[in-house]
Amino acid sequence: MEQDKKNSAQRSRALLYVGILLCILVVAMAIYTIASNYKNPSKAHDQTRIIENIDRYFESRRQDFTIFDVPRNLELNITDEVKIQMLPTPNFTKLDGDEFDGEFVEIKRVDEVINNDTNSTINNSKDLNSTLNLKANPSQKLVINSSENTKIKPKPTNKPKLAIIIDDISTFYHAKKIKSLGLNITPSIFPISQNYPQTISVSREFKFYMIHLPLEAINYPYEEKNTLKVGDSIEKINKQIAKIRSDFPNAIYINNHTGSKFTSDYSSMKILFNSLKTYKMIFIDSYTTKESKAGILSKEFGNKYLKRDVFIDNSKDEKAIINQIRRAIKIAKISGQAIAIGHPYLQTFKALEVMKNELKNEVELVFVKDLYELYN
C-alpha cells in the first residue's frame, strides 16, 4: 500500500516535470518565432511589399505609354516641324477684326507633308527614310529625324524668311504707322466701300500691298456689307473681283477677312478661284479654319499654296504679341519660311518696334510676293 503511494507520487512528479518542460519548449518556440519575424518579415508581408513596389514602379512610368503618343522611352527624335504643331494651344481672346477658331494641332501624313504642305522645308527634303507607323491608323506616319540619314537640308538662302501681314488696313494713319516701322511689312487693304472710302488712295502709299477680301464666317456678328457668301452666284463673285481689279490695278495677292464658312465650302471657293484666275490674282489663305479648301484648290489651279502660320495679336497685350512674333520666328527657322498675320492695333505696332532688331538679326523679313515668287 505504501509502495503504491510512492509510485503514484513519482508519476505525479514526472508528469509535472514533463509539463514544465513542455511549457519551456512552447515559450522558447514563441520567442524564436517572434525573433524570426522581427528579423525576416513574413511571406504575406513580403508579398504586400513586393506588390507595393510594383505599383510604385508602374506609377512612375504611367505616362510613358498612351494610346495616342509615341512612347517617351523610345530613342526617337521627332522633328521640330512636328513638335511645333503639337505646341499647347494658347488662350486666345476673341478677335475684333478677324474670326479665328484656335490654333490647329495636326499630325501630318508623310505624303501630305511632302506634297501639300509647301510651307515646310520637309516639302523639298529627299531624305525622309525613317517613319513611324501608328497602330491606330497604319496610313498615318510621323516624320522622324535621324541624325544620320534624315536631316532636313537647309535652304540655300542665308536666313529663314518671314512675311508679316497687317490686315484691315483702311486709313492713312494705318499706312503711316506701317511705314514708320521701316520694316518689310505687307499691308492687306480692305476693298473700297461705304465703311472704307479711302482705301484706293491709301494703297498708293505702298509699293506692294494685298487686298483683304471679306468672306462669310460661321459665326461673326460684325460682317462687312460686301462680304461674299456661300451660294453667291458666279456673276456676283466675278463682279466683285472685277471691281477690285479695276480699283487696285497693282494688286495681285488677296487674303480672306474672316471666311471660316466660305473657305470651307469647296464649290464657293472654286468659283472664287476661277474668278481670281480670270483677273490674274492669287489667293493667300488667312487660315481661319482647318477645314479650308484653299490648299486643295491651289493645287488644282497650279498655284503655290501659302497660308498663315501665326496670328500675332489675338491677345491685345504687348508681351503676348512679342511672344507670338518670336513663335513666328521659330517656325520660320524650322520650315525655312513662315507667314504671320497681325492687325493695326497700337499694341501690335509697339511690339513690332520692340522686336525690330531681333527680327532683323534672326530672319529675313520679306513681302508675301517674295515668298510666292521664290518657291513658285
CORPE-V903360 format. One line per field, one symbol per residue. ss: DSSP state (2 for helix, 1 for strand, 0 for the rest). psi: psi as a letter, one per 20 degrees, with the letter a starting at -180 (. if undefined). burial: I if it has 16 or more other C-alpha atoms within 10 Angstrom, else O. Layout:
ss: ???
psi: ???
burial: ???
This chain:
ss: 0222222222222222222222222222222222222220002222222222222222200000000000000000010222222000000000000000000000000222222000002222000000111100111111110000000000000000111111111002222222222000111111000000002222200000111111100000000000010000022222222222222000001111110222220222222222222200011110000000022222220000001001100000022222222222222222201111111002222222220222222201100222222200
psi: ghhhhggghghggghggggggggggggghggggggghhhoqrggggggggggggghghhijhihprhiqpphjpmqnpqhggghijqqpqnqrpqhhqqpkqqpoqoqqghggghgmjjqihhipjkmioropphhnhiqqpppopigjkpppqqiqhqqppppporkpirhgggggghhhkqnpopopqqpahhmiihghhhiiqhprrpnopqprgnoilpqhkppqpiqrggggggghggghghmhiphqprppbjhggiioggghhgghgghggjlqpppoiliqijpjhgghgghjkqpopqphppilhplpgghgghhghghggghhgihqqpqparlqghghgghghjgggghhhroprrhhhgghhj.
burial: OOOOOOOOOOOOOOOOOOOOOOOOOOOOOOOOOOOOOOOOOOOOOOOOOOOOOOOOOOOOOOOOOOOOOOOOOOOOOIIIIIOOIOOOOOOIOOIOIIIIOIIIOOIIOIOOIIOIIIIIIIIOOOOIOOIOOOOOOOOIIIIIIIOOOIIIOIOOOOIIIIIIIIIIIIIOOIIOOIOOOOIIIIIIIIIIOOOOOIIIOIIOOOOIIIIIIIIIIOOIOOIIOOIIIIOOOOOOIIOIIIOIIOIIOOIIIIIIIIIIIIIIIIOIIIIIIIIIOOIOIIIIIIIIIOOIIIIOIIOOOOOIIIIIIIIIIIIIOIOIIIOIIIIIIIIIIIIIIIIIIIIIOOIIIOIIIOOOOOIOOIIIIIIIIOIIOOOO
